[in-house]
Amino acid sequence: MNIDAQDLKRTPLYNEHVKLGGKMVPFAGYEMPVQYSGLREEHLAVRSGVGIFDVSHMGEFMVTGHEAEALVSWICSNAVHKIDDFQAQYNCMPNKDGGIVDDLIVYRFNPNKYMLVVNASNEEKDWKWINDRIEEKGFDCQIENQSEHMSLIAVQGPTASDLVQKLTDTDCSAIKFYHFAVGTVAGVEDVIISGTGYTGSGGFELYVKNADAVKVWNALLQEGESMGIRPCGLGARDTLRLEKGYCLYGNDIDDTTSPLEAGLGWITKFSEPFVHMEYHQKLKEDGVKRKLVGFEMIDKGIPRQLYVVVNEEGEKIGEVTSGTQSPSLNKAIGMAYVQPEYSKAGTEIYIQIRNKTLKAEVAKIPFL
């Protein structure tokens, strides 16, 4: 479905992207930068130094009240009850059909206050799903959608911590992976400084009020200039996450995929009940009928979503979910669902690209 340009939303940083020469494209109902100087340059800047991304299109739901933890535990597959205050946790919300409503990050401030960060394309769906579960079970808690009031800037790369530290008195080295703090950044108070990201190269994600987004963004660019900072678009975000084998909702996981099929058994814990838990327990016992695997192209060609995967005899054994030319590895890589007997690393598989059947090899994830 085509969305008219006038119906697209803009983040508070839109004008900054245009000034920086960002190529704007429709994404999840927003006009977002796909690249600035070039995908490869932006990608490698994050792997070797530091880059910043505007990810303000993401959704933020605040859950508060006496049974906030009970609600979040019920709708999420991971062991929410095991995380501490100021700790974050990667998670997914199972639906009632064996698939995934969305993957998300859960932030715990205290037992009565959580923040759920969801995918922009699923914001309305997630909002309805969670509210329906509150009504269904009668949880004593409240949920507030803060998405329209909050911006999110991702500062990623091996020198990201050094950059953020220049702009805050908060000890960045004390914020462990998937933990967070609330502090002042670039003179802006009440910034959530989160040791998370979608690149696999380390760094922080900064949650700020919309009114403060431009100030923080420009302070990072100015302070990071001597460090070779690059503003980065959605293109580099996608290639970076794929090299690390991170799932993208709508490609590698969706309403029809179980987290167990997607290699997300590590966020599917059975210590506390969650929505449709019995289905996933049985699936774990019986074994999945397809598995999400990584693969590298041997023959020349770039795999894309929905390309068919076949065996040596030409029989369909699966389907590509994500694919790209890896800037770090200088080779084409991808992920695909295949029958379990073809999921072992080193197994030869074939990808149908246009009118050709090209050889590939199942590879371990992450790719680097």
Protein Blocks (a to p, Z undefined) as FASTA:
>chain_A
ZZdfklpccdfklmmmmmnopacddeehiacdfbfnbmklmmmmmmmmcccddfklpccd
ddedjklmmmmmmmpmbdfklpcehiacddddddfeopafbdcddddfbfkbccddddfk
lmmmmmmmmmmmmmmnopacddddfklmcccdddedjklmmmmmmmpcbdfklmcghiac
dddeehiahiacdfbdjeongpadddddfklmmmmmmmmmmmmmmnopacddfklmmmmm
mmnopacehilgcfkbcfklnopmmmmcckbccehklmmmmmmmnopabdcdddddfbgc
dddehiacddfkopafbdcfbdcddfklopacddddddfklmpghiacdddehjbccddd
dddddfZZ
